[in-house]
Amino acid sequence: MDHLLPTEIIEAGRAFPEALAACGDLDALLRLKGAYVGRDGSHAARLMELLKTAPKEQKRDLGAAINGLKQQWEEGLKVRQAELEAAKKHLNALADRWDPSLPPPVPARGALHPLNRLMDRLVEVFRPLGFHVEEGPEVETEAHNFDGLNIPEDHPAKASSDTFYLAAHPALLLRTHTSPVQVRTLLRVAPQLAAGGGIRFLAPGRVYRKDEIDPTHSPMFHQVEGMLVGRGIGMQHLKGTLEYALRALFGPHTEIRLRPSYFPFVEPGCEVDVSCPLCEAKGCRVCKGSGWVEILGAGLIHPNVLRYAGIDPAEWSGWAFGMGVERMAMMLSQTPDLRLFFENDQRFLNTMGGLD
């Protein structure tokens, strides 16, 4: 029956749904209603004039087409009017409840993750001592991750049960600590070491180990490691530097103690404890009543590590340390579960202002 209608009427009918949806208020809807089904000059009025002059044999089919089209327009206008009236009523209700004395809503702003903020804080503590930041790839070679750090071939860390090796490239792995950055840096600066009088730097970043996910372990976590190489460097320099840094982090009354320990890349090696900053060394749940909390591992750089980089250990010595960022964050914030830092719960993250 559409062949009985003028072309412009057919096009108007096709455009009606889009024009109807574009009506954003009742005034626009009234204008559309007048254009389609109004008394004078509308598409419906023109169709009725067309019906009056149509041949008798076409009147029945033409009348059915006109009525169908007009009914479609009227029903669409009615539904859209109900939607716009409901929306207007809702806005009026909101306006009635609006209190102009209230402050405007403040949109949420993005921010650094608490662990990133803590790493930045650690870096800033060491900057006054002349330390800068070095970075390296998270996908490493065995040479940088193990061999250059004096880790023997039969060491458990080299087993596939502890380390993520890449299936397509078995000689590559996800670094298990940020110590490969130390190896890469020493290899790079070794030729110019004498001219510079030594080097000191930090290596913050992500590391990966095949740990089970539980309240205190994760297969991905963060470390900050530090290294200093110079002439005549001994344990007294390590202890003095760590005392300064840890007091800057935990407060001026913080005490530290060094306990002998073994790491393949340092000799001698030690575990470093701090007097518990949460109970002031009186004994609490965090320090398990001892008044001390283990915070990092450290020691003098093993001569083999220096030799691997082409540095003569008879002329140069140094120290290195490494700390887990999550462990420190848990202690500072008294967070009982490491997994909370990775769940992106905005309510939890907003409570971590004390890590800055």
Secondary structure, DSSP 8 states (H G I E B T S, - for coil): -GGGS-HHHHHHHHHHHHHHHT--SHHHHHHHHHHHH-SSSSHHHHHHHHHHHS-HHHHHHHHHHHHHHHHHHHHHHHHHHHHHHHHHHHHHHHHHH--TTS-----------HHHHHHHHHHHHHGGGT-EE----SEEEHHHHTGGGT--TT-GGGSTTTS-B-SS-TTEEE-SSSHHHHHHHHHHHGGGHHHHT-EEEEEEEEEE-----BTTB-SEEEEEEEEEEESS--HHHHHHHHHHHHHHHH-TT--EEEEEEEETTEEEEEEEEEE-TTTTTS--TTTTTSSEEEEEEEEEE-HHHHHHTT--TTT-EEEEEEEEHHHHHHHHHT-S-GGGGGS--HHHHTT-GGG-
